Structures are given as structure tokens and as C-alpha cells.
């Protein structure tokens, strides 16, 4: 059978979440990367009006909520995660009235709206940091600014490395150093300062008052650092994230911050939620973020990183469910986002990668808890692997693999031009040992070994422009390429506050007051160690999605798109797939319709009586199955996943209602296709 015969007669307009004590417990939430969703004004960049115009697609798809990536005023050094004003919309994306109208339009369609909040760091263009560099001692106390080590203070305060590669400290004009766990344009806040907590509580209230339904908390594990900022004692620290304790991540102190935010969220009507983007060494540590008095959800990156292997999948599912159930929370599943290679490509690419991606989607949507979809995955979009170098906008792409010690200040580039000052040879594959997206198995078709594997958001790369220090400054570091309001939006440069025209602070050691900016950088650049950060290949998952038509920009906007779209995407558009019973889009629509209709799916509380005593009180129970096959039941429902490259025969668990590939059954036995997932009514 194929999925054209499912769901219609079974569908219900009510979600299982209503009966389970919170809409978010089994919600399907759709991530919109605003820049790449829909362009309303013809500048090639997606915007809030574009998102609003395409909300009917999300309502028809059947999701419960939309999560919007940052649209705040920002120099765009890291795709908007360097925020200069948390209460204003960057002109690149519209204005505050556009945000208000989007929220109202979404609510009218029955969709909730979640927005990003970025509390670990600000932009260097934030008024607080500008004041700090100008000598304001109170503003300075809001950031982690420390004296250097050594007799002259020319060494960083500790050995911490940026997640993007290179040192996590930058020296400023007076010889002090500021911490930036990500890019130099993203100085870390000091959450021990009471004004920091007060400011973010005010920011949350601002958006809650506007009507948003919750926040996705960027780097939710990073706001608190270990007392004394101790050395780690080893390099390649980005590879340790999520596997080993680190003094700058997952400190116990972050939980008191999240408790305060939970109290704030609970003071508003309508089940407003907080979602943690958090990395922790174990499932048990991750579960602490979703205790009853903390945040509502935490992304399950272990599931995203799981290879196409049934034993590994079952282990991750079991451990994830056990950990979150121990604190009374649902598990939150995810397969792709704006920082990782799309799972069609991760699973091998081509026909096999698409088959596995479709099967993985059905597996995810059958599990207890909530799920996140990344824009375009409902179309089966692959990663774009052949973007020309000149088109890439991921800031780490220009940084390269080696630590870049900035040289003399370049002449300012005109608006609309790329400012790659130190492009190093970049690898086509993930660095060895990185915390990366999973790679396909050895039998995968296509060039699985050459697909770039990107890190999740927690390991975002360095900015595209060389913003390193070239002279002493008393104002904010230089960012962008002439990042004033007139900057060309297609280059990804700022449309926010005007960037300083002076030089930025020194990244790395040896550039204290009086340092000669002309002496030494080239030798240091040649001798610098490899920076264990990202490769700068996240652009491939951020290519604007196709809506209609046979040629680019496929209805994305009136003109072109900020990243080029492949010529062969005409058959992947929303228009081309709508009504095709074999399309990935219609598979997702059918799955989400059935998910609402079948009482055994959705929230962890599903099931009563004996079923409720099954593992995790979710009514989910594993059954024996042939090698390479997963089989579990939930009340009135069964799910089979065949991960093998060949068909498998087994007794039919029930009546097939949805499958990612055609199945053959006589009612007693079933022949499961390779790399497929099937849902059954029992």
C-alpha cells in the first residue's frame, strides 16, 4: 500500500495534547529559518511578511506551532544570533508591526508562535558592550571581562577555546580580555550580575505581551560558568560538547535561571513554553532542564545524531524516554535543523537517503512526546553540496580550518561585497572526532563519505569577515562590511545599528596596548594550531525552500534568493508535490493527520489500564522482531521500521494505515520494503 489511502476517514480536528495536560507535550513544531522561508519584498532575503504569507501551508501540513529563528536587530555576524536590540525587528526582516501581524495571523490559523531568545551573549554592537568598551564600569561588569595572565597580561585568562575554533578570549585596548564562547562579535554576558537577569526577564515580558507562545532558548546550558573560570587542560574542546563535563557548559547554576523563567512563563495565560537548546553529557543531565519547575522541552540531539542502525536507535529511544519520564516530562524529537546536514543527505543521499529520511520521519512521529520539523524536510529536500565558494555565507567558511591570527586592517569593502580576508583551504568532510551529524553506513549510495557534516547550533562557526584587531580601539569592535542600514541584504551584512568604522579588538594572544599590528601576525598565522570548530558548511541546509515553478527562485520571492537554489528542484516544490499520493509532502500531511486521529499516538500519558503500566507510562512496548527491524506498539497502534537494504517478511501486526513505501500484505503476513517505516492499526 501507499499512503494515499490513509487518514482521511480517521482524522480528528482535536489534538491528543488537549487531553494530556499541555499543548506542547505532543506538539509538532515547525522551524522556520526566516531568511530562507519566503521573501515578500524582492531583496532575495526571507522576511516576516513572507512567513505570514505562507502560514496556510503550515496549517495545511498539520503542525501545531512555528518556531522563528532570530529576526532582531543584528549586525548578522552569526545569522542573527548576535543581537544588538532584543526588542526590535531588523529592517532586513521587517518591523515590529510585521511581527505583531504574523503572531495574530498564526493564531487565527490555530498555530502558536515560538521565538528565539539569545541569553548567553549579545552582539558587540549592543549598547551595553559599546558602553563597556568606552569605559563604563557598570556596563563592563555585565560581561566576562578579565585581566590577562603573565607579567604583562598578554596571555588569555584561561585556556578555553571558542566553539568556532581558536581562543575564546579577545583583548581590547586597555589590555583586558573578554570571553566569547562563539564568535568575537558575540561577547558572553556575566549572569552573576543582577541587571543581566532583570534585562532578560523584561525582554521575555515584551514578547509575551506581544502574544508569542514561548521561547526557544539558545545555548540554554551556557549562561553560567564554573567559579574561577578554571583551565580545561586540553585542546579540541568543541569535540567534548555533549560528551564530557566542561566548565563553561551545563553548570548547575543555569537551572536557577530557568526556574525563574518558568515562573515568569507560568504567570501568563495560555501555556507559554520554554524550549532548551541544551547539550549535556548524559540523558539524565539533559532531563534536568525539563523538571516540573524548569523548561517545558529540551531538544534530543542524541536522536538527531543517531546513525541508521536499529540497535543504536532503540538505545537512544529507551534512554531518552527513561530520562525524561523520570522527571515527568515528554521527550522532544528532532531530525534536522538549520545547523546540521539535512537528514536525506546524512542517511546516504539519493533514493536511499530519501527512503530512509521518510522512514525516520514516521518513526519519530510515532514516538511518545513532541517533534520538531525543519523547513523543507516535508519536501524531502537534500543538502545542497555544490554551492560555489563565492555564494557561501556561513561565517566559518571564510575562517578555514586553521586558527586565524588577524593581520593588518584591510581597507573597508564596499557594501555588497564579501570580505574574506584569510580564506584557508577548507575540508569537504567533517573534521575527525568532531561532534557532528551522523554519517551514512558504508553501504550508502552517493558520495556519503564526502558529505559535509555540520555541528548543531551549539558549535556555530566564526564570522565570515575578519574582525580581528588591527589597532587599539575605544569603541565597539568592527563587524560586517560596512554594516549600516544601506548594506546589501543579499550579502548577509548588517541592516541594524551602524558598525564602527574603526578596528576591532585583538583575537588571541600577544596584542596588548602598544603592540605593533604590522609585526608577527603572518608568522603566528602560519604556526597557529588547527581550530577545532566548524568547517563552515552550514549553507547547504539553509538554501531557500522551493514553493512553485520549474526554475529558481521557485516562488521564494519576486527575484532571486540570497543563496542559489539548485536547477533540479522543480519537482520538489510544494505545488508539484501537492496532490501526489507518493510525494514526501503528502506523506507528512497524512502522518500529521493520523497523529491527531489515533489515540495511541502523541503525549507520553497516552494509554490506560494495563497499557499505562508499560515502560515509561507511555503505552509503548517493544516486541520481538527480525534482525534489522524495530517493532513497537502503543494503544491501538503498531510501528515497524525495516532498516535493512532488503525486504523482510513477518506476521502482520494489524491493518496498515500509513507507510513510507508500498507494503505487500495478505492480512496475515507482510513484506516490509527496505529502508521503510509502516504504521498499523491494531
N, C-alpha and C positions, 0 to 999 in steps of 0.2 A: 504494500500500500504506500501511498504518498500522502503528504499532509493536507492535500486538498479536501479530504473527507472528514476532517476533524472539527470539533469545537463549536460549530455554528449552533447545533441544537443543544449543546451543553452549556453555552455561555450564560453568565450571570453578570449583571451590572455592578454587583457588590463585591468588594474585595474581601478576602479572608481576614485581612488586617482588622477590619471593624470589630470582629468578634474576638480578637486576640489581645485587645488592650493597648493598641497603639498602631497608627497607620504605618509607621516606619518599621515595624517588626517583620513584615514580609513584603515591604515595598520594593518595586523595581524602579530604580532611579537612573536617569539617562544623563550622561555627562556631555555638556556642550562646551567645546573649545571655541570660545566666542569668535576668535579671529578667523576660524575656518568653517563656520557653520553656514552663514548666509550674509551676503553683502547688499545693503539697501541703497547705498549712495554712489556706487561705481568707482570707489577708490581701490578696489581689489582686496579689501580687508573686511572680514565679517564684523558685524556690529549688533547692537541691541535691537534696533528696528528690524534687522534681518532675522534675528532669532524670533522676534514676535511674529513675523510674517509666516514662519514655518512651524509654529506651535501646533497647528492642526495635524501635521504629520506625527508629532509625538502623541497627541491624543488618540489618533487612529492606531498607532502602534500598540497602545495599551499600557504605557508606563504610568507610574503614579506621581513622579516628580522629575524635575530637571535641576541639575547642578551646573551652575555657570562658573567658568574659570574667571580669574580676576579681570575686572573692567575698570578699575580705579585709576586715578591719575598716577602715571608712572613714566619714568624715562625708558621703560621697556628693555632694560639691560638683561632681564631674565624673564621675558614673556609676561610681564606684568606682576611677577612675584617680588618685585622691588617697588614697594608702594610709597608714593610721596604724599598722597592725601587719601585717607581711608573713607572719607565722606563725600567724595566727588567722583564723577564718571570722567574718564579720559576722553577728550574730544575725538580721539580715534574711534571710539565706540558709541558716541552719542552724548547725551547729557542726563541729568538726574531725572528729568521728566520721562525720558525713554525707559529708564529703569523702573519707574513707578508704573508706567503704562504696560510694560512687559509683565510685571507681577500681577497686575489686575487682569490682563488678558489670559494669563496662565490659570489664574483662579477661576475665571469664567468657564474654562475648558475642563475644570476638575483636576488641574495639575498644580502641585506645590512647587515652590522655588527655593533652592538652597544656593547660597553664595559662598565663595571662598573668603576666609579671613586669614591673614598672614601675620601671626604674632611673634615669631621668633626674631624677625629682623625688619627693618624699614629700608627704604631707598636712601642713598646718600643725599638725595635731593629733598628728603623730608625736612621740614623746618627745624625739628629737634636736632638732627645731625648737622645741619648747616650752622645752627647756633653753637653746637658743641665745638666744631672746628674753628669758629670765630672767637672762642674763648669763654663762652657762657658755662660757668662751672656747674650750674644746676642741670643744664641740658647735657653736659658731659657725663654727669652721674647716671643718666638713663641708659647709657651704653657701657659695654665691657671694654673700657679704655684703660690700659695698664702700662706701667713703665717697662722698658725692655730689660733684658738680662745682660750681664757683662759690665765691665768697668765703665763703658761709655753708653750703655743701654742700647747697643746696636744689634743685639740678638732678640728675637721674639720672646715674649713672656713664657711660652712653653713650646712643646713640640707638636702641637695639634696641626693637622692638615685640613685644608679645605676639602669638602666633599667633591668639589670640581677639580681637585688636583692642586698641588703647590701648598705653600704655607697658608694657615688660617688667620694670619695677622698681617696688617698693613700699617706702616709707620707714617705718621703725619709730621707737620712742620716743626712742632715743638719737641719732637723726639719720642713721644709716646706712641703706643700701638693700639689699634682697635681690632677686635675679633670679628671675623666674618666666616662662619662655617660654610658659607656658599661663596658667592662672588664678592670681590672687593666693593662692589656697588651695593652690597646688602649687609650693612653693619648690624651685628647682633645686639638686641636690647638686653638690659640688665633687669630681669624680672624681680630682683630683690628690692628695686626702687618702687615705692608705693604709687608713684604717679604713672608708671607703666601699666599696672593693673587697672588703675582708675580710668586711664585713657581708653583701654580696650573694652572695658565694661560700657563706656559711653559709646564707642563705635558699634558694639553689638546692639545697644538700645536704638541707635539711629536707624539701623537697617531693619530691626524688628518692628519699629514704629512705622516704617515704610510698608511693612507687610510680608517680608520674607519669612519662610517657614523653617529656616535653620541655616547652619554654617558647616562647611567642610573646613576643618582646622588644619592648615598647612603646618607640617613639621610639629605635630602636636606633642611629640616626645622630646622636643629640643629646647624649650624655653628656659629650663633650669640646668645649670652646670654644677659639677661637683665642687664643694668648697675648696678654695685654694688653687683651683684650675691645675690639677696635677698633670705631669707628663704621662704619656701613654707608653713610651719606651720602645716603640716600633713604628715602622712606616706602613704604607699601603693601607691607611686606616679606613678608607672608603670600602674596602673589601670586608671589613669587620661588621658593618652595619647589619643589624638583624641577626647576627650570629654570636657576638661576644659583647660583654658589657663595655661601655665607653663612658668616659667622664663627662662628655658633652651631650649624650643622648640617654633617654629613658631613666632619668634620675627620679627618685621618689617624689621630689618636690613638685613635679608637674601635676600631680594628682590633686593637690590642693587648689591649683589654678582651675582645673577642670570642674572641681566641686563648686567653686564659686560661679563658674559659667552655667553649670546645671541649675543652680538656684535661680540665676537670672532667667534662664530659658523657661523654667517652670513657673515663673511669675507672670508669663504671658499666656493668653488663651490659645488653644488650637494645636497643642502638641508640637511646639517648636523644638527642633532637634540639633544636636551637635554630633559631627562625624569626625573621628580621629584619623588623620593620615599619620599613622604611628608605626615605627619599626621597633621590635623588641626581640631579645634573643630567644624567647620561647613563647609558645602559645599561651602559657599561663601568665607570663608578664604582659602580653598583649591584652588578655582578658581583664586586667586591672583597669584599663581605660574605659570599660563598659560596665563597671559595677553600678548598682542601682542609683548611687548618688553622683555618678560621673557622666560621661558622654553616652549617647544612645547607640552609636555604631563605631566600629573600627574596621578599616579595610583589611581583608585577609590576603595579604600579599603572598603568603605561603602557597595558597591555592593558585594564584596567578603564575608563580614561579615553578609550579609542579610540572615535570615532564610528562609526555604522553606515555604513561606507564600505569597500569591499573593498580598495582600494589602501592606505588607512591601516592596515587590519587586517594586510595582508600585510607592510607595512613594519615594524610593531611586532613581529609574529611573527618575521620574519627577524632583526631587530636583537637581539631578546631572546634567541633561540636562539644566535646567534653569540656574544653577550657571555658567557652562562653556560657555553657549551661551551668557550670559551677558557680557563676555569678548572676545567673538569672537573665542572661542577655541572649539575643539571637546572633547568629554568625552572619557576617556580611561578605558575600562572594563577589569576585571580580576577575575578569579575564584580560582586559586591556584598559589602557588609559593614555593620556597624552604624553607620557614619558617612556613608554615601552613599545617594542616592536609589536605590531598588530598580530593577533594570535593565528590568523590564517598563515602568515609567514613563519611565525615561531614553530608551528606544527608541521612545517615542511614545504609550504607554498604549493602553488599549482592546484590540481584537482585533489590531491591527497590532503594538502593543507586545508583546503576549503571543507572537505568532508569531515575532517577532524574538528575544525572550528565549529561547524554546525552541530556535531555531536556533543562537543564540550558545552555549547550554549544550552542544549537541552538538559545535560547533566546538571549544570549549575542551577538552572531554573527549577529543577525538581528537588533540590536540596532544601532543608529547613532553613528559614531565615530570609534575609533581604539580598538583593542582587543589584549590581551596577552594570550598566551598558555604556560603552564608549561610542560616541557618534560615528556612524559608518559601519560598525560591526554588524548591524542588522542588514547591511547591503553586501556583506561578505568582502569588504574591501581588504586588499592585501597591503603590506608595506610597500611604499614607493622606494625602490632601491637605487634608481638611476638618476636621481636629481643632479643636475650639473652643479659643480662647485660654486659657481657664481650666484646660484639661486638659493643656496642654503642660508638659513637664518639662525640655526641653533648656535648660541654663542660659543659653545665648546668646540665647534668645528674649526674655528679660526685659531683656537688655542693650541690644538695639536696635542700630542702625547707627552711632550717634554715640558718641564716646568719653564715658564717663560719669565725671564727677568727683564723688565722693560728697558728699552734703550732710550735715546734722546726723543724728546717730544716731537711727534710728526706735525706737519702743518695741518690745520683743520681741513677736513674734507668737506666739499660742498654737500648740501642736503641731497639725499637720494643716492649717495654712493656708499659702497661698502668700505669699511676701514680696517681691513685685515692687515695688521702691521707685522705679524710674525706667524705666518701660516707654516706649521710644521707638517711633515709627512704624516698623514692620518691612516690608521689601520682600517681595513674594511670589515674586520671582525672584532668582537668583544675582546678586551684585554684578558689575558689568562688570570683566573682567580677572581674576577670581578663579581659583585653581586648583580647579576644580570638576568635578563629574561631567559627562560629555558630554551634550549636548543632542541631541534627535532632529533629523533633517533637516527641511527646510522643508515637505516633503510629509506629515509625520506627522499622523495624526488625533489628536484630542483637543487640549486646550489645552497643547501641548508648550511653548509659549513662556512659560507661567505656572507650570510645574512647578518647585518649589524645588530647586535643585541644591546638595547639601551637600558640604563638603570631607571628605577622608579623615581618619582619626584624628589625623594629624599637624597638623591645623588645627582642633582641637576648640575650642568656644567658651567664653565666660566663664560663671561660675556663676550660677544663677538668682537668688540673693539678693544684695543689695547688701552686700558685706562690706568696703567701703572704710572708711577711717579717719575716725573722728569724734572721737577724743580720744587722748591718749597712753596707751600700754599697756606693761606689762612682762611680759605673758603672751602666749599664742598668739592669733592673730587670730580674731575671731569667725567661725564658719561655720555654715551650716544655719539652722534656725528653731527653736532650742531643741533642739539635736541630741543629746539624751541618749537613754538606752535606751528611754524611753517614747514617743519620737517616732513619729508615724503613718507606717508604711512606705509607705502609698499616696501620700504626698506626695513620696517620694524623699528625705526628710530622714534624718539620720544615725541609725543604731542602734548606732554604735560609741562611742568614748570621748566623754564628756560635753564639749560645746563650752563654751568660755569664755563667760561672760555679759558680759564687758567688751567694749570696742570693738576693732576690728581696725586694722591698720596703714594708713598713707596710701598710696593708689594714685595715681601721678602726681606731679607736682612741686608744691612750694610748701607743704608741710605739716610743716615741721620742728618741733622742740621749741618750744613756746610759740605755735605757730600757733593762730589763733582758728578753731575748727571751724565757727563761725557765719558767718565772713566769706569771701566770694569764691566759694564752690562753685557757686552758681547762675550767676554770670557766666561762670565757666570752663566750666560745662556747656553754656551756650548757644554759647560761642565755640569749643568743642573741635572738632578735626578729625574727619573720618569715620574710624572704626576699621575697618581693612581686615581684619576677621575674619569668622567665620561669621555667617550670618543667624539661626541658632538654630532651624533647621527639621529637625533630625535625628529628631524624634519619629516622623515618618511611617514610617520604616523599622523602628522599634522596637516598634510595636504588637504585643501578644501574638498568637502564631500560633493558628489555629483547628484543633481536633482532631476534634470531632464535634458533632452537633446543628445545629438550624436557627437558633438565636438566640445572641447573646452570653451568656456568655463562651465558647461553643463548646468546652466541655470543658477550657479552660485551667486552671480551678480550681473550687472549690466555690461561689465567689461571683462577684464582678466581676473587673475587671482594672485595673491601675494606669493604663493608657491605654485609652480607649474603642475597642472594635472596631466596624468598620462593620456595619450591619444586613444587608448583602448577601453575607456571606462563607459562608453555609451550604453553597453548592455548592463551595467551595474547601477544605473540611475534609479531613483525612486520611481520615476514614471515608467521605465522599462520593466521593472520587477513587479509593479502593482498588477494584480490580477493573474500573474503567472503562478500556478499552483506548485511549481517546482522551485521557485525562487527562494533565496535566503530571506528576503523581506517578508514574504508570506509565511515562511516557517516561523519567524519571530512573532508575527502577528497572531498566528494560530496558537503558538506556545503561550503567549501572554493572555490570550483569551481563555484558554484551558486552565491556566494557572489560577485565574479568578473563579472558574466554574467548579473545579474539582475540590471538594472539601478537604481532601488529604494533603493538599499542597499548601505552601505558604508558611505561616508562622510556626515557630517551634512548638507551640501549645496544641497544634492540631492532633486530634485523636482523643478518644475517651476509653474508659474501661481498661481492658487488658492491653489495648494498643498503647495507652498512655504510660504503661509500665515498661515499654520497650526502651532501648538505650536513648538517653538524653531527653526523655519525656517528649519526643517529637513524633512518636509513632513510626519512626524509621527503623527498619530491621534488615540487616544483610542476610541474604540467602546463599546457599552453595551455588556455584556457577563454574562452567568450564574455565580452564586457564585462559587469561586474557580478557575475561568477561566480568563485569560488575553487575550484580543484580541486587536491588533492594526494594523493599515495599514500604509504603506508608498507607494510612487508612484508605481503602478503596482504590489503591493506586500501586503500580509497579513500574520500575525503570530498569532497562537493560542497556549496558554500554559494551559494545564489542570493539576493543582497541586493536584487534588483530588485523593484519592485512588480507585475511581470507575470511570467507563466510563461516559461521558457526551455527550448528543445529542444537536446539534444546527444547524441552517442553514449553509450550506457550504459557506465559504467566497469566494471561487473561485475554481481553479483547484489545487489539491495538487501536489507539486513538490518535497517535502522532508519531512520526518517525522522521529522522533526518535523511533517510534514504529508503527506497522501496523495500519492504519486507514481504517475504512469502510465508503464509501460514495456512494450515488447513483446520485451524481451531484447536488441534492437539499438539502439534509441533510447530516450530518457527525456524526459519533460516534467516539469521541476522546478517545483514550485509557487513562487509569490512568497514572499520572506522565509522561506526554508526551508533546512534542512540535512539531508543524507542520507548514511548510511554504506553502504558497499558491500564485499562480499567478492569478492576477485579471485584 
